[in-house]
Amino acid sequence: MSEEKPSNKMGTIAAFAAYGMWGLFPLYWKALSAVDPVQILCHRIVWAAGFTLLLLSLKKGGMASLWAVFKNARRAFVVALCSILITANWGIYIWAVNTGRVSDSSLGYYINPIISVALGAVFLGEKLDRYTVAAISIAAAGIAYAAIALGSVPWVSLSLALTFALYGLLKKMAGLDPLTGLAAETLVAAPFALAWLVAVHVSGDGSFGVPANGGGALVTLMLFAAGAITAIPLFAFAYAANRISLQRMGFIQYLSPSCQLALGVFVYGERPSAARLVAFAGVALAVIVYAASRGYAAEKTGDGPGL
């Protein structure tokens, strides 16, 4: 067996780092539970915009690539849609974590790859083999059962999965590098987030540097660091995506929701209902069917490894 190439090893390490960091995000946002979720979201947007703009200013041609995005009407429109979707995704996720729904959020990110596959078929003309159709059907059946048993749609999980899957689809259509894309998306939302933060602080309800409102030095530092915390896993992901196969990335990505689920159950004491456990089981089975079939599907189509 030949030794793995150094680039593959580093890519694998980067992928584990990215999904590991995303999987541990609940610890970070939970530590800010004394702060209103909308304020956390707005700080995340503002500081992520500042952090990415700083990095772009240090990169040769970085700012020019950013302004080029907004000069192209189609790309600017797609970036605006991406901004709306990722803002919604971040907001729902922060709210879910800080209201004791870490398990629901993890289910959303288990569902996300299945929805992404379906969107690829509908909007990008990607072919669905019978195994992929089976996987999507199994996941849908598990979610449908949970919705019927609970008497309501598991909207937290589905909204996280849908917003992130749609975000991924639009990112693929925009074709921007990760740094420029994140800078553009956060820059679109930053004026609104900053206006909200100013209004909140003027009203006396701000938490940034205000101990009486759940702030203080540590909280202020964590809100400020939210920009870097947001950007760093994305850069690790981009590094990995350019060095290892999509199939390997596909398996590693389940580290994130698995970590979230473990934190929800073992650290925060969440106990998923029987209906949600069925949904988890359905999605897990769908993932196994889809992942296990990729080698066979590649041999049949000659397209190489999938996922």
Secondary structure, DSSP 4 states (H G I P E B T S, - for coil): -PPPPHHHHHHHHHHHHHHHHHHHHHHHHHTTTTS-HHHHHHHHHHHHHHHHHHHHHHSTTHHHHHHHHHHSHHHHHHHHHHHHHHHHHHHHHHHHHHTT-HHHHHHHHHHHHHHHHHHHHHHH-----HHHHHHHHHHHHHHHHHHHHHTS--HHHHHHHHHHHHHHHHHHHHT--HHHHHHHHHHHHHHHHHHHHHHHHHTT---TT-GGGT-SHHHHHHHHHHHHHHHHHHHHHHHHHTTS-HHHHHHHTTHHHHHHHHIIIIIS-----HHHHHHHHHHHHHHHHHHHHHHHHHHHH------
